[in-house]
Amino acid sequence: MQALLFDVDGTLADTEGAGHLPAFNDAFEAFGLPHRWDEATYRRLLNAVPGGRERLHYALTQAPPPADHGPVDDLAQRLHATKNRFYAQRLETGCIPPRPGIERILAEARSRGVRLAVVTTSARSNVEALFRGVLPATLRPAFEVCICGEDVAAKKPDPEAYLQALQVLALDATACLAVEDSANGLRAARAAAIPTLITRNRWTRDEDFSGAAAVIDDLDHGPAGTPLGIDDLIALHGADR
């Protein structure tokens, strides 16, 4: 195992409930729109419509806004930009911590010479906000590759983001381990032939993770209920090849 490829939302940090969801609703309110997403609606949209702008576009087509708000495509883009600003402001308050075990495993990976990459369909501005407000700033340079939503034509579960990461890293899929939290992320990584560890959360707990190397609650609670270290990840990677 030469590299760890991390998804962001729900994987590096539990950003959905305390970050993205309220930011979407704040954006709707700022634009004077009646749309509001509760947790059940948002959970459904997370699985069915990958990408924040795409979710907004879908919502606006299901319940069209007044004509004076302009074309749906343009409105979705403006809403998304506003939502991302609200999201960044939330992260910068320090209200969202890294997921359990993340800082530890990143430090272990660096000490062992395992390369690090971000592979997400989230916007680049959201990823940078996470590095500013959630993870220690010293970790940002450790991620030598950062593939974001703007870098791909097709978002997860399409494997394009992972295939780009492999190309930039100049590594074969079998030299990497992906760390994901969702079925869409798992499908994307496995379609790129990358062994995948799932660290599920309350938004993804009931999804189908068939094909994962392992499914755990977080890196501090592995299959045996004990923390997973870098040697454990290497063993999972080797067993799944």
C-alpha positions in Angstrom: 0.0 0.0 0.0 1.6 3.2 -1.2 -1.2 5.7 -0.9 -4.4 6.4 1.1 -7.1 8.2 -0.9 -9.6 10.0 1.3 -13.1 11.1 0.6 -14.0 14.3 2.5 -17.5 14.7 3.7 -18.5 12.1 6.2 -15.0 10.6 6.0 -12.4 13.2 7.2 -15.1 14.9 9.2 -18.9 14.6 9.9 -19.7 17.7 7.8 -23.2 16.8 6.6 -25.4 17.4 9.6 -23.7 20.4 11.2 -22.2 21.9 8.0 -23.8 21.2 4.7 -27.4 20.8 5.6 -27.9 24.0 7.6 -25.8 25.9 5.0 -28.2 24.7 2.2 -31.2 25.9 4.3 -29.5 29.2 5.1 -29.0 29.7 1.3 -32.6 29.0 0.6 -33.6 31.5 3.2 -31.1 34.1 1.9 -32.7 33.9 -1.5 -36.2 34.1 -0.1 -37.1 30.6 -1.3 -39.6 28.3 0.6 -37.4 25.2 0.2 -36.2 23.6 3.4 -34.6 20.2 3.8 -35.1 18.1 6.9 -32.7 15.3 7.7 -34.8 12.6 6.0 -35.0 14.6 2.8 -31.3 15.4 2.9 -30.4 11.7 3.5 -32.4 10.7 0.5 -30.8 13.4 -1.7 -27.3 12.5 -0.6 -27.8 9.0 -1.9 -29.8 9.8 -5.0 -28.2 13.1 -6.4 -24.4 13.3 -6.1 -23.1 16.9 -5.9 -24.4 20.0 -4.0 -25.2 22.0 -7.1 -26.9 19.0 -8.6 -29.0 18.5 -5.5 -30.1 22.2 -5.7 -30.9 21.9 -9.3 -33.0 18.8 -8.6 -34.9 20.5 -5.8 -35.6 23.6 -7.9 -37.0 21.5 -10.7 -39.2 19.5 -8.3 -40.6 22.7 -6.8 -39.9 25.5 -9.3 -39.2 29.0 -7.8 -41.0 32.1 -8.9 -40.0 33.3 -12.3 -38.3 36.5 -11.0 -35.5 34.3 -9.6 -34.3 33.6 -13.1 -33.5 30.4 -14.9 -33.1 27.3 -12.8 -29.5 26.5 -14.0 -28.3 30.0 -13.1 -30.2 30.1 -9.8 -28.8 26.7 -8.7 -25.2 28.0 -9.4 -25.8 31.2 -7.4 -27.4 29.2 -4.6 -24.5 26.8 -4.5 -22.0 29.6 -4.3 -23.9 31.2 -1.4 -24.3 27.9 0.4 -20.6 27.2 0.1 -19.9 30.6 1.8 -22.2 29.7 4.7 -20.6 26.3 4.9 -17.1 27.8 5.1 -18.2 30.2 7.8 -19.5 27.3 9.9 -16.3 25.3 9.6 -14.2 28.3 10.5 -16.0 28.5 13.9 -14.3 25.1 14.8 -17.7 23.5 15.5 -16.9 20.4 13.5 -14.0 18.1 14.6 -12.2 15.5 12.5 -13.8 12.1 12.6 -12.3 9.8 15.3 -8.9 8.5 14.4 -8.3 10.7 11.3 -5.5 12.8 12.7 -3.8 9.8 14.2 -3.9 7.7 11.0 -2.7 10.7 8.9 0.2 11.2 11.2 1.0 7.4 11.0 0.8 7.4 7.3 3.2 10.4 7.0 5.7 8.7 9.3 5.6 5.6 7.2 5.9 7.3 3.9 2.4 6.5 2.7 1.2 9.1 0.3 -2.0 11.0 0.9 -4.7 12.2 -1.5 -8.2 13.7 -1.4 -10.7 12.3 -3.9 -14.1 14.0 -3.5 -16.9 15.4 -5.6 -17.3 18.3 -3.2 -16.3 21.8 -4.3 -12.7 22.8 -3.9 -13.7 25.7 -1.8 -15.4 23.3 0.6 -12.2 21.2 0.8 -10.1 24.2 1.5 -12.5 25.4 4.2 -12.2 22.0 5.9 -8.4 22.3 5.9 -8.7 25.7 7.4 -11.4 25.0 10.0 -11.2 21.2 10.8 -7.8 19.7 10.2 -4.5 21.2 11.4 -3.1 23.5 8.8 0.1 21.6 8.8 -1.7 18.7 7.2 -2.7 20.5 4.0 0.7 20.1 2.3 0.8 16.4 3.1 -2.1 15.8 0.6 -0.1 15.9 -2.6 -3.2 15.3 -4.8 -6.6 16.9 -4.4 -9.3 15.9 -6.9 -12.5 17.9 -6.4 -15.9 18.2 -8.1 -14.7 20.9 -10.5 -12.1 18.5 -11.9 -14.4 15.9 -13.2 -17.2 15.7 -15.7 -19.0 12.9 -13.9 -19.3 12.7 -10.1 -19.3 9.6 -7.9 -20.4 6.9 -8.3 -18.6 7.4 -11.5 -14.9 6.4 -11.1 -13.5 9.5 -12.9 -12.2 11.2 -9.8 -10.4 8.1 -8.6 -9.0 7.5 -12.1 -7.6 11.0 -12.2 -6.0 10.6 -8.8 -4.3 7.4 -9.9 -3.0 9.1 -13.0 -1.6 12.1 -11.0 -0.1 9.8 -8.4 1.3 7.6 -11.2 0.2 4.5 -9.1 -1.7 1.4 -10.0 -5.1 0.9 -8.3 -3.7 -2.1 -6.4 -1.1 0.2 -4.7 -3.8 2.3 -3.1 -6.5 2.1 -0.4 -9.6 4.3 -0.6 -11.3 5.5 2.5 -15.0 6.3 2.0 -18.2 6.6 3.9 -21.0 6.0 1.3 -22.2 3.4 -1.2 -21.7 5.9 -4.0 -18.1 6.5 -2.9 -17.5 2.7 -2.6 -18.9 2.2 -6.1 -16.7 4.9 -7.5 -13.5 3.5 -5.9 -14.3 -0.1 -6.8 -15.1 0.8 -10.4 -11.5 2.1 -10.5 -10.4 -1.2 -9.0 -9.2 0.4 -5.7 -9.6 -1.6 -2.5 -11.9 0.4 -0.2 -12.4 0.8 3.6 -15.8 2.2 4.6 -16.0 4.4 7.8 -19.8 4.7 7.9 -21.8 7.4 9.7 -25.3 8.2 10.7 -26.1 9.4 7.1 -24.8 6.2 5.4 -25.1 3.5 8.1 -27.9 1.6 6.3 -26.4 1.6 2.8 -25.2 -1.4 0.9 -21.4 -1.7 1.3 -20.9 -5.0 -0.6 -17.4 -5.2 -2.0 -15.7 -3.2 0.7 -12.5 -4.5 2.3 -14.1 -3.7 5.7 -16.9 -1.7 7.1 -16.4 0.1 10.4 -17.9 3.0 12.4 -14.6 4.9 12.5 -10.9 4.4 12.6 -10.9 4.3 16.4 -13.4 1.4 16.3 -12.3 -1.3 13.9 -13.8 -4.7 13.3 -12.7 -5.9 16.8 -13.8 -2.6 18.4 -10.2 -1.4 18.7 -8.4 1.4 16.9 -7.0 0.7 13.4 -3.4 1.7 12.8 -1.5 2.0 9.5 -0.4 -1.7 9.8 -4.0 -2.7 10.0 -4.9 -0.7 6.9 -2.0 -2.3 5.1 -3.3 -5.7 6.1 -6.8 -4.9 4.9 -5.4 -3.6 1.6 -3.4 -6.8 1.1 -6.3 -9.1 1.9 -8.5 -7.3 -0.6 -6.2 -7.4 -3.5 
